[in-house]
């Protein structure tokens, strides 16, 4: 079962805290007004991201994740990951929340 919503109705900070507290794994799909992408989680930690068809490199991961999450309009969905994902980093969602 996916968690789905509108970015105007639910704060992205609350979604990140939910994922971390429950140690969820999966992908957070963001379809914002200006940018679309996916953020991958493993046991509550951000491990990778993708915009379009391209995986984000480790050195750009935090910047790209912040750009996706700063959007105030659009939709999100938390879904299971159907394929294996190469984990490029481990970022604590709390570090991202502070920078939003």
N, C-alpha and C positions, 0 to 999 in steps of 0.2 A: 504494500500500500504506500502510495506516495503522499507527501505533505505538499499541498499546493496553495498558493495564495497570491495576493496583489501586494506589490511593494509599498503602496500607499496605505495599506491596512495593517501591515505587520512590520515592525522595525527589524531591519536586517541584523542588528545587534542581538535581538532576541532569538532569531533563528540560529545564529552562531553559538550562542550560549546553550541553546537546546541541544544542538549537535554535540557540543563538547561534554556537557553534563551527562548525557546518555551514552557517550562513547560510540556514536553512530558512525557507520561506514556507508559510503554511497557517493552520489554526485548531486550537487546543488546546481540546478540549471537556472540561469538568470537570462531572461529575455527583456532587457531594458529598452528604454526609448532610444538610446544611442549606441548601446553595446550589448552583444549577446555572448554568452560563454558558459562554461561548466567549471565548477570547483570540486575537486575530488577530496574525500575525507577517508581516513582510516583510523578507526577507534577514536574519533573525535578530533583528530589533528588534520590540518590541511596538508595534503601530500603532493598535489599536482593541480594544474588548471589547463583549460583549453579555450581558445577563442577561434571561432570558425572551425576549420579542420586541423588546426595547428596546435600541438602541445606547447606550452610555455616553458622556456628554459629556466633552470633553477635561479639564475641571477636576475631574471625579470619577474619571478613568480609573485612576490609580495606586491610589487607595483601594479601588475595586471589584476590581481585579486582585489586590491583596493579600488581600482577603476571600475570593476564590475559591481562591487558592493556599494559604491557611493551613489549609484543611480536611485532616484526617488520614484520613478515611474516605470512600470512594467510588471512582469510576473516572475514568480519563482516556483520551482518544484524540487523537492528532495526525493531522489529516486535511487533504487539499487543500481549498482554497477554490474552490467551484464558481461563485460569483458575484463580481462586483467589489465591493470594500469601500472605503468612504471612510476614508482614513487620517486620524485626528484628532490624532495625536501620534507621537513616536518616543521610546520609553523603552528604555533599555539593560536587558536582563534581569539583568545583574550588579547594577544598582541595586536591583532587586526582591529578589534573593537576600539581599543585606545586611540588608534589613528583615524578612525572614521569621523 
